[in-house]
Amino acid sequence: MKKLYYSIGEVSKLTDVEPHVLRYWESVFPQLNPGKNKSGKRTYMQKHIDTIMELKVLIKDRKYSTAGAKKALSEKKKNPDQHQADAPAIPLDLQRDLKQVRVFLQKLHDQL
């Protein structure tokens, strides 16, 4: 169920992060820079969803400040192969896939 582009509503459901938080994170984190379509709506790609999942782990789970999360993301960009001792127990791509399954099942449930 992969797509090239996602709306802010779809991303919000997939990541369980409210749209207003996503818009705020865009203003703080340069790594999160979705494009806009002809009507001016945000279009997120998979790389943006991966970044959002990383930010969610850092900010919501590990209680980083936005400044701390910004620093952690920039350090990761400088040293992408460096293993971090505090890596999440569940890989980010698996978390994303599980969220997509959850959204699919919720839609299926709503149709019943």
MMTF fields as JSON, N, C-alpha, C and O atoms, coordinates in Angstrom:
{
  "mmtfVersion": "1.0.0",
  "mmtfProducer": "UNKNOWN",
  "numBonds": 447,
  "numAtoms": 448,
  "numGroups": 112,
  "numChains": 1,
  "numModels": 1,
  "chainsPerModel": [1],
  "groupsPerChain": [112],
  "chainIdList": ["A"],
  "bondAtomList": [4, 2, 8, 6, 12, 10, 16, 14, 20, 18, 24, 22, 28, 26, 32, 30, 36, 34, 40, 38, 44, 42, 48, 46, 52, 50, 56, 54, 60, 58, 64, 62, 68, 66, 72, 70, 76, 74, 80, 78, 84, 82, 88, 86, 92, 90, 96, 94, 100, 98, 104, 102, 108, 106, 112, 110, 116, 114, 120, 118, 124, 122, 128, 126, 132, 130, 136, 134, 140, 138, 144, 142, 148, 146, 152, 150, 156, 154, 160, 158, 164, 162, 168, 166, 172, 170, 176, 174, 180, 178, 184, 182, 188, 186, 192, 190, 196, 194, 200, 198, 204, 202, 208, 206, 212, 210, 216, 214, 220, 218, 224, 222, 228, 226, 232, 230, 236, 234, 240, 238, 244, 242, 248, 246, 252, 250, 256, 254, 260, 258, 264, 262, 268, 266, 272, 270, 276, 274, 280, 278, 284, 282, 288, 286, 292, 290, 296, 294, 300, 298, 304, 302, 308, 306, 312, 310, 316, 314, 320, 318, 324, 322, 328, 326, 332, 330, 336, 334, 340, 338, 344, 342, 348, 346, 352, 350, 356, 354, 360, 358, 364, 362, 368, 366, 372, 370, 376, 374, 380, 378, 384, 382, 388, 386, 392, 390, 396, 394, 400, 398, 404, 402, 408, 406, 412, 410, 416, 414, 420, 418, 424, 422, 428, 426, 432, 430, 436, 434, 440, 438, 444, 442],
  "bondOrderList": [1, 1, 1, 1, 1, 1, 1, 1, 1, 1, 1, 1, 1, 1, 1, 1, 1, 1, 1, 1, 1, 1, 1, 1, 1, 1, 1, 1, 1, 1, 1, 1, 1, 1, 1, 1, 1, 1, 1, 1, 1, 1, 1, 1, 1, 1, 1, 1, 1, 1, 1, 1, 1, 1, 1, 1, 1, 1, 1, 1, 1, 1, 1, 1, 1, 1, 1, 1, 1, 1, 1, 1, 1, 1, 1, 1, 1, 1, 1, 1, 1, 1, 1, 1, 1, 1, 1, 1, 1, 1, 1, 1, 1, 1, 1, 1, 1, 1, 1, 1, 1, 1, 1, 1, 1, 1, 1, 1, 1, 1, 1],
  "groupList": [{"groupName": "MET", "atomNameList": ["N", "CA", "C", "O"], "elementList": ["N", "C", "C", "O"], "formalChargeList": [0, 0, 0, 0], "bondAtomList": [1, 0, 2, 1, 3, 2], "bondOrderList": [1, 1, 2], "singleLetterCode": "M", "chemCompType": "L-PEPTIDE LINKING"}, {"groupName": "LYS", "atomNameList": ["N", "CA", "C", "O"], "elementList": ["N", "C", "C", "O"], "formalChargeList": [0, 0, 0, 0], "bondAtomList": [1, 0, 2, 1, 3, 2], "bondOrderList": [1, 1, 2], "singleLetterCode": "K", "chemCompType": "L-PEPTIDE LINKING"}, {"groupName": "LEU", "atomNameList": ["N", "CA", "C", "O"], "elementList": ["N", "C", "C", "O"], "formalChargeList": [0, 0, 0, 0], "bondAtomList": [1, 0, 2, 1, 3, 2], "bondOrderList": [1, 1, 2], "singleLetterCode": "L", "chemCompType": "L-PEPTIDE LINKING"}, {"groupName": "TYR", "atomNameList": ["N", "CA", "C", "O"], "elementList": ["N", "C", "C", "O"], "formalChargeList": [0, 0, 0, 0], "bondAtomList": [1, 0, 2, 1, 3, 2], "bondOrderList": [1, 1, 2], "singleLetterCode": "Y", "chemCompType": "L-PEPTIDE LINKING"}, {"groupName": "SER", "atomNameList": ["N", "CA", "C", "O"], "elementList": ["N", "C", "C", "O"], "formalChargeList": [0, 0, 0, 0], "bondAtomList": [1, 0, 2, 1, 3, 2], "bondOrderList": [1, 1, 2], "singleLetterCode": "S", "chemCompType": "L-PEPTIDE LINKING"}, {"groupName": "ILE", "atomNameList": ["N", "CA", "C", "O"], "elementList": ["N", "C", "C", "O"], "formalChargeList": [0, 0, 0, 0], "bondAtomList": [1, 0, 2, 1, 3, 2], "bondOrderList": [1, 1, 2], "singleLetterCode": "I", "chemCompType": "L-PEPTIDE LINKING"}, {"groupName": "GLY", "atomNameList": ["N", "CA", "C", "O"], "elementList": ["N", "C", "C", "O"], "formalChargeList": [0, 0, 0, 0], "bondAtomList": [1, 0, 2, 1, 3, 2], "bondOrderList": [1, 1, 2], "singleLetterCode": "G", "chemCompType": "PEPTIDE LINKING"}, {"groupName": "GLU", "atomNameList": ["N", "CA", "C", "O"], "elementList": ["N", "C", "C", "O"], "formalChargeList": [0, 0, 0, 0], "bondAtomList": [1, 0, 2, 1, 3, 2], "bondOrderList": [1, 1, 2], "singleLetterCode": "E", "chemCompType": "L-PEPTIDE LINKING"}, {"groupName": "VAL", "atomNameList": ["N", "CA", "C", "O"], "elementList": ["N", "C", "C", "O"], "formalChargeList": [0, 0, 0, 0], "bondAtomList": [1, 0, 2, 1, 3, 2], "bondOrderList": [1, 1, 2], "singleLetterCode": "V", "chemCompType": "L-PEPTIDE LINKING"}, {"groupName": "THR", "atomNameList": ["N", "CA", "C", "O"], "elementList": ["N", "C", "C", "O"], "formalChargeList": [0, 0, 0, 0], "bondAtomList": [1, 0, 2, 1, 3, 2], "bondOrderList": [1, 1, 2], "singleLetterCode": "T", "chemCompType": "L-PEPTIDE LINKING"}, {"groupName": "ASP", "atomNameList": ["N", "CA", "C", "O"], "elementList": ["N", "C", "C", "O"], "formalChargeList": [0, 0, 0, 0], "bondAtomList": [1, 0, 2, 1, 3, 2], "bondOrderList": [1, 1, 2], "singleLetterCode": "D", "chemCompType": "L-PEPTIDE LINKING"}, {"groupName": "PRO", "atomNameList": ["N", "CA", "C", "O"], "elementList": ["N", "C", "C", "O"], "formalChargeList": [0, 0, 0, 0], "bondAtomList": [1, 0, 2, 1, 3, 2], "bondOrderList": [1, 1, 2], "singleLetterCode": "P", "chemCompType": "L-PEPTIDE LINKING"}, {"groupName": "HIS", "atomNameList": ["N", "CA", "C", "O"], "elementList": ["N", "C", "C", "O"], "formalChargeList": [0, 0, 0, 0], "bondAtomList": [1, 0, 2, 1, 3, 2], "bondOrderList": [1, 1, 2], "singleLetterCode": "H", "chemCompType": "L-PEPTIDE LINKING"}, {"groupName": "ARG", "atomNameList": ["N", "CA", "C", "O"], "elementList": ["N", "C", "C", "O"], "formalChargeList": [0, 0, 0, 0], "bondAtomList": [1, 0, 2, 1, 3, 2], "bondOrderList": [1, 1, 2], "singleLetterCode": "R", "chemCompType": "L-PEPTIDE LINKING"}, {"groupName": "TRP", "atomNameList": ["N", "CA", "C", "O"], "elementList": ["N", "C", "C", "O"], "formalChargeList": [0, 0, 0, 0], "bondAtomList": [1, 0, 2, 1, 3, 2], "bondOrderList": [1, 1, 2], "singleLetterCode": "W", "chemCompType": "L-PEPTIDE LINKING"}, {"groupName": "PHE", "atomNameList": ["N", "CA", "C", "O"], "elementList": ["N", "C", "C", "O"], "formalChargeList": [0, 0, 0, 0], "bondAtomList": [1, 0, 2, 1, 3, 2], "bondOrderList": [1, 1, 2], "singleLetterCode": "F", "chemCompType": "L-PEPTIDE LINKING"}, {"groupName": "GLN", "atomNameList": ["N", "CA", "C", "O"], "elementList": ["N", "C", "C", "O"], "formalChargeList": [0, 0, 0, 0], "bondAtomList": [1, 0, 2, 1, 3, 2], "bondOrderList": [1, 1, 2], "singleLetterCode": "Q", "chemCompType": "L-PEPTIDE LINKING"}, {"groupName": "ASN", "atomNameList": ["N", "CA", "C", "O"], "elementList": ["N", "C", "C", "O"], "formalChargeList": [0, 0, 0, 0], "bondAtomList": [1, 0, 2, 1, 3, 2], "bondOrderList": [1, 1, 2], "singleLetterCode": "N", "chemCompType": "L-PEPTIDE LINKING"}, {"groupName": "ALA", "atomNameList": ["N", "CA", "C", "O"], "elementList": ["N", "C", "C", "O"], "formalChargeList": [0, 0, 0, 0], "bondAtomList": [1, 0, 2, 1, 3, 2], "bondOrderList": [1, 1, 2], "singleLetterCode": "A", "chemCompType": "L-PEPTIDE LINKING"}],
  "groupTypeList": [0, 1, 1, 2, 3, 3, 4, 5, 6, 7, 8, 4, 1, 2, 9, 10, 8, 7, 11, 12, 8, 2, 13, 3, 14, 7, 4, 8, 15, 11, 16, 2, 17, 11, 6, 1, 17, 1, 4, 6, 1, 13, 9, 3, 0, 16, 1, 12, 5, 10, 9, 5, 0, 7, 2, 1, 8, 2, 5, 1, 10, 13, 1, 3, 4, 9, 18, 6, 18, 1, 1, 18, 2, 4, 7, 1, 1, 1, 17, 11, 10, 16, 12, 16, 18, 10, 18, 11, 18, 5, 11, 2, 10, 2, 16, 13, 10, 2, 1, 16, 8, 13, 8, 15, 2, 16, 1, 2, 12, 10, 16, 2],
  "groupIdList": [1, 2, 3, 4, 5, 6, 7, 8, 9, 10, 11, 12, 13, 14, 15, 16, 17, 18, 19, 20, 21, 22, 23, 24, 25, 26, 27, 28, 29, 30, 31, 32, 33, 34, 35, 36, 37, 38, 39, 40, 41, 42, 43, 44, 45, 46, 47, 48, 49, 50, 51, 52, 53, 54, 55, 56, 57, 58, 59, 60, 61, 62, 63, 64, 65, 66, 67, 68, 69, 70, 71, 72, 73, 74, 75, 76, 77, 78, 79, 80, 81, 82, 83, 84, 85, 86, 87, 88, 89, 90, 91, 92, 93, 94, 95, 96, 97, 98, 99, 100, 101, 102, 103, 104, 105, 106, 107, 108, 109, 110, 111, 112],
  "secStructList": [7, 7, 7, 1, 7, 5, 7, 2, 2, 2, 2, 2, 2, 2, 2, 6, 7, 7, 2, 2, 2, 2, 2, 2, 2, 2, 2, 2, 7, 6, 6, 7, 7, 7, 3, 3, 7, 6, 6, 1, 7, 3, 3, 5, 7, 2, 2, 2, 2, 2, 2, 2, 2, 2, 2, 2, 0, 0, 0, 0, 0, 1, 7, 7, 7, 2, 2, 2, 2, 2, 2, 2, 2, 2, 2, 2, 2, 2, 7, 6, 6, 7, 7, 7, 6, 6, 7, 7, 1, 1, 7, 2, 2, 2, 2, 2, 2, 2, 2, 2, 2, 2, 2, 2, 2, 2, 2, 2, 2, 2, 2, 7],
  "xCoordList": [0.822, 0.0, 0.875, 0.531, 2.011, 2.915, 2.472, 1.979, 2.66, 2.319, 3.536, 4.46, 3.534, 4.622, 4.439, 5.406, 3.188, 2.908, 1.744, 0.8, 1.831, 0.799, 0.341, 1.128, -0.926, -1.452, -1.102, -0.683, -1.271, -0.969, -1.902, -1.494, -3.145, -4.072, -3.643, -3.715, -3.196, -2.716, -1.474, -1.351, -0.566, 0.666, 0.325, 0.919, -0.611, -1.031, -1.559, -1.235, -2.367, -2.905, -1.814, -1.782, -0.918, 0.152, 1.113, 1.573, 1.412, 2.429, 1.847, 2.569, 0.552, -0.12, 0.436, 0.64, 0.674, 1.139, 0.133, -0.167, -0.374, -1.388, -0.868, 0.313, -1.745, -1.311, -0.656, 0.308, -1.168, -0.556, 0.872, 1.721, 1.133, 2.489, 3.39, 4.543, 2.86, 3.634, 4.013, 5.149, 3.063, 3.35, 4.404, 5.275, 4.313, 5.311, 6.691, 7.68, 6.752, 8.034, 8.653, 9.876, 7.825, 8.349, 9.111, 10.128, 8.619, 9.247, 10.532, 11.353, 10.713, 11.88, 12.957, 14.146, 12.55, 13.498, 13.646, 12.697, 14.82, 15.009, 14.892, 14.63, 15.085, 14.962, 13.514, 13.264, 12.584, 11.166, 10.656, 10.244, 10.693, 10.344, 9.46, 9.915, 8.206, 7.358, 7.082, 7.034, 6.904, 6.561, 5.082, 4.363, 4.654, 3.237, 2.754, 3.489, 1.513, 0.947, 0.392, 0.55, -0.249, -0.741, -1.753, -1.856, -2.493, -3.489, -2.907, -3.634, -1.594, -0.935, -0.962, -0.555, -1.439, -1.483, -0.155, 0.5, 0.229, 1.495, 1.465, 0.451, 2.605, 2.755, 3.996, 5.128, 3.756, 4.835, 5.281, 4.468, 6.573, 7.129, 7.552, 7.518, 7.95, 8.322, 9.466, 9.485, 10.415, 11.541, 11.048, 11.624, 9.985, 9.419, 8.767, 8.894, 8.074, 7.428, 8.488, 8.308, 9.587, 10.679, 11.247, 11.528, 11.414, 11.914, 10.926, 11.331, 9.636, 8.612, 8.637, 8.505, 8.805, 8.864, 10.097, 10.028, 11.21, 12.411, 12.16, 12.507, 11.549, 11.259, 10.298, 10.441, 9.333, 8.368, 9.075, 8.791, 9.994, 10.757, 11.585, 11.591, 12.279, 13.146, 12.353, 12.695, 11.297, 10.584, 9.55, 9.496, 8.736, 7.632, 8.06, 7.652, 8.882, 9.265, 10.473, 10.475, 11.494, 12.725, 12.765, 13.713, 11.742, 11.588, 12.709, 13.111, 13.212, 14.181, 13.455, 12.268, 14.17, 13.646, 13.76, 14.422, 13.121, 13.251, 14.711, 15.197, 15.395, 16.809, 17.64, 18.526, 17.351, 18.062, 17.778, 18.683, 16.529, 16.164, 16.822, 17.271, 16.877, 17.518, 18.994, 19.535, 19.627, 21.048, 21.24, 22.167, 20.365, 20.474, 20.302, 21.019, 19.365, 19.162, 20.356, 20.77, 20.908, 22.053, 23.291, 24.087, 23.465, 24.582, 24.415, 25.391, 23.188, 22.927, 23.246, 23.757, 22.944, 23.227, 24.736, 25.203, 25.498, 26.952, 27.571, 28.535, 27.026, 27.557, 26.439, 26.011, 25.958, 24.811, 25.092, 24.167, 26.354, 26.679, 27.009, 27.144, 27.137, 27.493, 26.331, 25.203, 26.598, 25.56, 25.327, 26.27, 24.072, 23.745, 23.281, 22.468, 23.784, 23.438, 21.974, 21.394, 21.369, 19.977, 19.009, 17.963, 19.369, 18.494, 17.183, 17.164, 16.074, 14.791, 14.772, 15.436, 14.011, 13.931, 13.27, 13.638, 12.314, 11.62, 12.112, 12.049, 12.604, 13.09, 12.002, 10.818, 12.416, 11.466, 10.62, 9.432, 11.223, 10.432, 9.362, 8.279, 9.656, 8.657, 7.555, 6.379, 7.923, 6.91, 5.983, 4.767, 6.555, 5.767, 4.816, 3.638, 5.345, 4.504, 3.368, 2.247, 3.647, 2.607, 1.533, 0.348, 1.943, 0.973, 0.084, -1.124, 0.694, -0.088, -1.1, -2.233, -0.699, -1.624, -2.752, -3.914, -2.401, -3.42, -4.445, -5.648, -3.965, -4.873, -5.76, -6.963, -5.177, -5.96, -7.034, -8.187, -6.66, -7.628, -8.72, -9.878, -8.348, -9.347, -10.352, -11.553, -9.866, -10.761, -11.67, -12.859, -11.106, -11.899, -12.963, -14.107, -12.587, -13.529, -14.658, -15.816, -14.315, -15.304, -16.314, -17.457, -15.885, -16.793, -17.766, -18.779, -17.47, -18.35, -19.6, -20.438],
  "yCoordList": [-1.183, 0.0, 1.26, 2.276, 1.165, 2.309, 3.274, 2.876, 4.542, 5.599, 6.488, 6.464, 7.268, 8.223, 9.446, 9.961, 9.918, 11.129, 10.895, 10.168, 11.521, 11.417, 12.814, 13.761, 12.932, 14.198, 14.32, 13.346, 15.499, 15.704, 14.865, 14.391, 14.681, 13.843, 12.389, 11.731, 11.888, 10.51, 10.323, 9.329, 11.274, 11.196, 11.251, 10.531, 12.087, 12.19, 10.851, 10.437, 10.175, 8.868, 7.808, 6.992, 7.819, 6.823, 6.954, 5.954, 8.183, 8.421, 8.677, 8.66, 8.911, 9.249, 10.551, 10.681, 11.508, 12.842, 13.839, 13.788, 14.725, 15.684, 16.609, 16.956, 17.012, 17.887, 19.189, 19.645, 19.795, 21.048, 20.817, 21.702, 19.643, 19.306, 19.107, 19.538, 18.455, 18.261, 19.613, 19.809, 20.531, 21.857, 22.592, 23.274, 22.443, 23.071, 22.456, 23.176, 21.134, 20.468, 20.905, 21.001, 21.171, 21.669, 22.979, 23.217, 23.818, 25.118, 25.011, 25.929, 23.903, 23.743, 22.867, 23.146, 21.806, 20.813, 20.928, 20.656, 21.327, 21.48, 20.149, 20.147, 19.023, 17.715, 17.418, 16.582, 18.086, 17.864, 19.014, 20.058, 18.8, 19.87, 19.338, 19.242, 18.992, 18.452, 19.497, 20.698, 19.001, 19.899, 20.26, 19.828, 21.041, 21.405, 21.153, 21.357, 20.708, 20.466, 21.766, 22.833, 21.672, 22.882, 23.653, 24.874, 22.948, 23.636, 24.109, 24.642, 23.916, 24.413, 23.465, 23.841, 22.23, 21.257, 20.528, 20.258, 20.215, 19.539, 18.134, 17.437, 17.738, 16.386, 15.762, 16.131, 14.823, 14.145, 12.913, 12.222, 12.647, 11.436, 10.503, 10.873, 9.29, 8.298, 8.788, 8.503, 9.519, 10.019, 10.968, 11.011, 11.728, 12.618, 11.814, 12.154, 10.752, 9.905, 9.264, 9.176, 8.816, 8.236, 9.257, 8.927, 10.495, 11.561, 11.838, 12.032, 11.858, 12.094, 10.994, 11.268, 9.751, 8.639, 8.775, 8.485, 9.21, 9.453, 10.553, 10.422, 11.644, 12.756, 12.337, 12.753, 11.526, 11.06, 10.273, 10.457, 9.4, 8.622, 9.562, 9.441, 10.496, 11.402, 12.316, 12.454, 12.938, 13.964, 13.378, 13.751, 12.47, 11.967, 10.812, 10.752, 9.896, 8.729, 9.0, 8.651, 9.622, 9.864, 11.225, 11.537, 12.04, 13.348, 14.332, 15.134, 14.272, 15.271, 16.601, 16.63, 17.683, 18.997, 19.095, 18.271, 20.091, 20.242, 20.538, 20.081, 21.294, 21.581, 20.294, 20.077, 19.452, 18.182, 17.254, 16.59, 17.208, 16.367, 16.898, 16.118, 18.204, 18.823, 18.441, 18.112, 18.488, 18.13, 16.649, 16.286, 15.788, 14.346, 14.03, 13.186, 14.693, 14.458, 14.939, 14.274, 16.091, 16.601, 15.729, 15.542, 15.193, 14.288, 12.995, 12.44, 12.515, 11.292, 11.51, 10.613, 12.698, 13.012, 13.036, 12.6, 13.543, 13.604, 12.208, 11.92, 11.338, 9.991, 8.958, 8.365, 8.73, 7.844, 6.38, 5.642, 5.954, 4.551, 4.29, 3.139, 5.343, 5.195, 4.575, 5.063, 3.5, 2.831, 3.618, 3.957, 3.897, 4.623, 3.635, 2.753, 3.776, 2.864, 2.969, 2.003, 4.128, 4.308, 4.176, 4.823, 3.332, 3.113, 2.485, 1.722, 2.804, 2.248, 0.728, 0.167, 0.071, -1.381, -1.894, -2.954, -1.157, -1.541, -0.635, 0.588, -1.216, -0.382, 0.554, 0.219, 1.725, 2.739, 2.266, 2.578, 1.515, 1.052, 0.06, 0.022, -0.744, -1.664, -0.898, -1.242, 0.136, 0.971, 1.594, 1.623, 2.089, 2.707, 1.69, 1.974, 0.503, -0.532, -0.937, -1.163, -1.03, -1.379, -0.296, -0.601, 0.96, 2.06, 1.971, 2.197, 1.638, 1.513, 0.376, 0.502, -0.719, -1.833, -1.404, -1.739, -0.658, -0.175, 0.716, 0.575, 1.635, 2.515, 1.703, 1.951, 0.735, -0.125, -0.88, -0.933, -1.463, -2.217, -1.315, -1.721, -0.091, 0.849, 1.201, 1.262, 1.432, 1.72, 0.546, 0.717, -0.651, -1.867, -2.016, -2.363, -1.756, -1.824, -0.81, -1.113, 0.391, 1.441, 1.092, 1.548, 0.281, -0.12, -1.211, -1.432, -1.887, -2.981, -2.463, -3.253],
  "zCoordList": [0.0, 0.0, 0.0, 0.604, -0.69, -0.745, -1.832, -2.887, -1.543, -2.48, -2.662, -1.848, -3.724, -3.922, -3.04, -2.48, -2.912, -2.156, -1.199, -1.508, -0.045, 0.981, 1.386, 1.383, 1.731, 2.239, 3.719, 4.343, 4.271, 5.684, 6.561, 7.622, 6.126, 6.88, 6.905, 7.943, 5.758, 5.682, 6.548, 7.265, 6.478, 7.274, 8.762, 9.565, 9.119, 10.514, 11.02, 12.133, 10.212, 10.617, 10.67, 11.591, 9.682, 9.641, 10.811, 11.36, 11.188, 12.21, 13.596, 14.592, 13.652, 14.912, 15.494, 16.701, 14.594, 14.975, 14.385, 13.192, 15.206, 14.777, 13.666, 13.657, 12.726, 11.633, 12.097, 11.482, 13.176, 13.628, 14.131, 14.018, 14.679, 15.128, 13.905, 13.899, 12.879, 11.65, 11.035, 10.604, 10.998, 10.439, 11.282, 10.742, 12.607, 13.481, 13.234, 13.1, 13.176, 12.945, 11.627, 11.522, 10.617, 9.341, 9.541, 8.89, 10.434, 10.654, 11.465, 11.448, 12.171, 13.044, 12.423, 12.572, 11.726, 11.223, 9.702, 8.966, 9.232, 7.781, 7.022, 5.819, 7.717, 7.064, 6.669, 5.801, 7.293, 7.037, 6.173, 6.68, 4.867, 3.931, 2.8, 1.66, 3.1, 2.042, 0.966, 1.231, -0.246, -1.34, -1.269, -0.368, -2.213, -2.289, -3.711, -4.677, -3.819, -5.143, -5.722, -5.129, -6.868, -7.547, -6.712, -6.827, -5.877, -5.047, -3.717, -2.878, -3.518, -2.318, -1.133, -0.034, -1.337, -0.245, -0.145, -1.151, 1.082, 1.311, 0.703, 0.756, 0.125, -0.405, 0.224, -0.09, 1.106, 1.821, 1.05, 0.435, 1.089, 0.485, 1.619, 2.793, 1.243, 2.251, 3.136, 4.333, 2.561, 3.366, 4.461, 5.548, 4.181, 5.197, 6.321, 7.498, 5.946, 6.958, 7.845, 9.06, 7.25, 8.038, 9.024, 10.176, 8.563, 9.437, 10.563, 11.71, 10.245, 11.264, 12.315, 13.508, 11.876, 12.833, 13.734, 14.928, 13.17, 13.978, 14.998, 16.172, 14.53, 15.433, 16.535, 17.685, 16.186, 17.177, 18.28, 19.463, 17.886, 18.874, 19.747, 20.972, 19.108, 19.867, 20.802, 21.976, 20.282, 21.051, 21.998, 23.17, 21.5, 22.33, 23.238, 24.398, 22.716, 23.51, 24.402, 25.583, 23.83, 24.595, 25.263, 25.984, 25.029, 25.686, 25.345, 26.188, 24.109, 23.66, 23.467, 23.141, 23.669, 23.287, 21.769, 21.138, 21.19, 19.738, 19.365, 18.33, 20.202, 19.941, 20.007, 19.18, 20.987, 21.114, 19.944, 19.44, 19.514, 18.372, 17.095, 16.255, 16.957, 15.787, 15.745, 14.69, 16.902, 16.989, 16.668, 15.944, 17.205, 16.962, 15.476, 14.939, 14.811, 13.374, 12.558, 11.609, 12.926, 12.161, 12.392, 11.472, 13.609, 13.872, 13.097, 12.592, 12.999, 12.243, 10.77, 10.101, 10.268, 8.865, 8.624, 7.572, 9.595, 9.452, 9.532, 8.822, 10.391, 10.605, 10.438, 11.428, 9.219, 9.035, 9.387, 9.728, 9.31, 9.592, 11.049, 11.465, 11.816, 13.223, 13.981, 13.899, 14.723, 15.507, 16.794, 17.51, 17.07, 18.282, 19.352, 19.072, 20.554, 21.64, 22.027, 22.523, 21.806, 22.209, 21.03, 21.002, 20.06, 18.905, 19.361, 20.326, 18.667, 19.076, 18.941, 18.069, 19.807, 19.801, 18.519, 18.013, 18.005, 16.778, 15.658, 15.784, 14.559, 13.451, 12.935, 12.956, 12.473, 12.019, 10.845, 10.771, 9.927, 8.784, 9.217, 8.633, 10.235, 10.765, 11.485, 11.363, 12.233, 12.888, 11.86, 12.048, 10.777, 9.714, 9.081, 8.865, 8.79, 8.189, 9.118, 8.664, 10.399, 11.365, 11.437, 11.573, 11.346, 11.336, 10.093, 10.168, 8.95, 7.717, 7.828, 7.361, 8.436, 8.644, 9.574, 9.348, 10.622, 11.555, 10.864, 11.085, 10.024, 9.289, 8.36, 8.275, 7.661, 6.764, 7.533, 7.106, 8.664, 9.461, 10.028, 10.124, 10.402, 10.91, 9.821, 10.081, 8.602, 7.481, 7.197, 6.929, 7.257, 7.034, 8.11, 7.816, 9.344, 10.465, 10.312, 10.597, 9.861, 9.673, 8.586, 8.619, 7.626, 6.534, 6.961, 6.298, 8.052, 8.506, 9.182, 9.619]
}
